[in-house]
């Protein structure tokens, strides 16, 4: 098949639970024309007061608060999430600080089309419970010389999907978890837009990432 024929516009849904700075970085890159062929269709959060929803609203992007707690069964929640994705014609999902597990049905329906950014150099310092400051605390405690950020495909195993791109940052001897977190976040804001751009221009061919 011809390479170009695999490229289709990215209709993106962003899932997040918190402040949304990575979403903001990707959105700014799209708005400034640095990511062609991509559009954020909807932002979804389990947390009604998340900054990520406020950013979406401020930019005229549909902001959906969808919490599993409001549904009688996990299946009903998944069904609603899928219906929302279809409603906005979503074909690509970005996790940006999403603190919930993505239902397996959605992972399989969007196979190789869900990516996440993790604030460390996977496969180190990932897995269940490794999120937020815990990651940076563990990196500092292990006296690592480098940390960084990783963008990877989301599959059924936490932080284990295929790595798309990574960026390193040096850990200084006097770095604390807080100072390291700030350094890593700054490179996340460069790396996530770059990763989305790779998908948008066809730099990552979907059949290349099929196991
Ligand atoms: C980032 O550090 C990201 O790596 C992790 O969650 C954090 C989200 O931050 N998955 P923000 O909401 O994008 O500011």
Boltz pocket constraint, residues with backbone or C-beta under 6 A from the ligand:
constraints:
  - pocket:
      binder: B
      contacts: [[A, 16], [A, 18], [A, 19], [A, 20], [A, 21], [A, 22], [A, 23], [A, 95], [A, 96], [A, 97], [A, 98], [A, 117], [A, 118], [A, 119], [A, 132], [A, 185], [A, 188]]
      max_distance: 6.0
